[in-house]
């Protein structure tokens, strides 16, 4: 019930027109997903989670500016190696906004590291180290309750003209709310695993563009 109420509230607050469900597993088999250079995408199934696993940016075949992105994702409990989420407002592989999860920080013994579990950046002008130094605590946050690093997490990412909010594991309160930075770059959107070695898993993707994004 809480999930349904939350989703309805988000749809109403952002003025959504329709939602589109993406079967990532099938899209991969039909060659509808594109990996960034030097990376690859593979099919994945874990119980009821049927999707894909990969690294780099996995480009989706649609244009997107504002709206809601809902998905299940799973990283690895590998220190300083597992970073995954989405990119949007994207021109290319170096110019974009992103939301990134760091599973290795979810339940870290260091309370400061736990506050780095979830982050927003706007590359290349506003990388995480610059934001962390100049705006401590504004563009990163702890996720409460703290997820298990190896488990799947459910994320609802609400992207508006000026702000981004991230709701994790069906919580009614956002885990992160940030002011967007960097200006407009492009309409590409993709799933994102930072780095080259440690993959991320994605399933159950639903994207709902805002009415003015059709």
N, C-alpha and C positions, 0 to 999 in steps of 0.2 A: 504493500500500500504506500509506504513512504517513497519508494522509487517512483511510483506512478505520479504521486503528488509533486515530487521534485521535478520530474520531467515536464509535467504540465505547466508548472510555474515558470520554468526556463523558456518553454515555447511561447508562453504568453508575454513574458518580459522582453523577449528579443524579437517578437513579431514574425515568427516563422511561417513559411508558406507550405512546405511539404518536407518530408524526410525521405532519404534514399538509403537503403541497406545495401552494403557491399559484401558479396561473398568472395573474400580475398583468395581463398583456396581455388575456387573456380576461375576467378579472374587471372590468376597466375597460369593455370592450365590453358587458358585462352590467349595468353601473351598480351594481356591488357595492363600489366604492371611493368614499370621500367625501373631498373636499378641504376643508381649513379655509377659513374665509371670506376672500375676496380672492385665492385661489390656484386653480390649475387643474392637471389631470393630463392627459398626452397619451401615446399609445402610442409605443413605441420598439423598434427592432430593430437590433442591431449584431452581425452574424455569428450565432453561436449564442446570443447574449444577446437574448432576446425578453421585453420587460417594459414598464416605464413610465418617464416622465420628468416631473418636476414640482417644485413649491416648496411651502413650508409643511408642514403635517402632513397626511399621507395616511392616513386612518383605515382600519384593517382590520376586517372584519366578524366579530370574535370577541372573547371575553373571555380574558384572560391575566394570570397573576400570576407564576408561576415556571416555568422551563424553559430551552429553548435556541432561539435565533433564528439561523438560518443564511441568508446571502444574498450575492449579488454586488451591488456598488454602485460607482458611478463619479462623481466630482466633476469640478471644473475647476481648472486651475492659474491661478487668478485671485486675487491677493493680497487677503486679508481679505474675500473674497466667497463662497468655496465652503466650506460647512459642511453635512455630511450624515451621517445615521445613523438611529437609531430613538428613539422615546419609548415609555415603559412606566410602569406604576403611575400612570396618568394620569387626572385628573379632568376637565380641560379644556385649552384651548390655553395656559394659563399655569401649570398645576400638574402637574408630571410629573418623572420621572427620564429622563435621556437618555444615550446614547452617541453622541458626535460625532467624525467624522473631519474633519481640516483638510488637504486635499490640497496646498495651497500651501506647507505647512510640511514636507512629506515629505522633500524634498531641499534645503531652504533652506541657504544658506551659513552662516547663524548657527546654531551648535549649540544655543543655547537655544531658538530657534524650533522646531528639530526635536523637542525634548522636548514641544512643544505639538501634536504631530501627531494625538494621540488623547486624548479627554477624556471624563470623566463629570461630570455636574452633577445637582443635584436642585432644580428650580425651584419656587417663587421664593426659597426661603430660603438655598440654597447655589449661587449662580451661579458661573461660572468665575473671575471676578476675586476674589471672596471666598475661594474655595478655593485659588486660586493664591497669594494673599497670606498666608493663615493656615496652609496645608498644602503648602508648596512641594514639588512632585515626587510627591505622593501620589495625585493625581486626574488627572494628565496623564502622557503618556509618548511617547517616540520609538517608531517602528515599525522593527524590524530584521528582515531587511534593509529598507532604505528603499525603499518602493514608488515607481514612476514616477507623478508626480501626475496625469497624464492617463489612466492605465491603470485598467482594472477591478481591484478588489480583492475578495477573498473573506473574509468575516467570519463567525466563529462566536461568538455572544454568549451566555454561560452566566449565567443570572439565578437566583440562589438566594435564600433568605430574607434572608441577611445580607451576601452579597458578589456582585459581578459580575466575570466574567472575559471578556476579549476575545482570541480567537485570530485572527490575520491570515495569509492566504495559506498556510494548511495547516501553519503552524509548530506544533510540539509544545509550545513554551513560550508562555504567554500574553503578549501585548504590554501588557496592562493588567490588574491585579487591584486592586479597590477595595472598601472597606466601604461598604455602602449607607447613605444618609442620608435624613432627612426623614419617615419613617413612611409609612403606607399612605394612598393617595389614591383609587385606583379601578382598574378592570380593563381600561381601554381600552389598546390598543397601536397604534402607527402608525409608518410610515416618515416621516423628518423631514429637511427641508431648511430650515435657518435662513436668514432674510432673505427678500427679495422678488424679486430679479432673477436670480440665477444658479441654474439648475436642477441637480438631481441625478438620476441614472439608477439604477434598481433592477430586478433580475431574479433568477430562481431562488430564490425565497423558500421556506424550509422552517421550520416552527415545530413544536417538540416540547414540549408542556406537561409539567410534572412530574406524577407520579401523583396527588398531592393537589390538582391544579389542574383536574381533570376535572369 
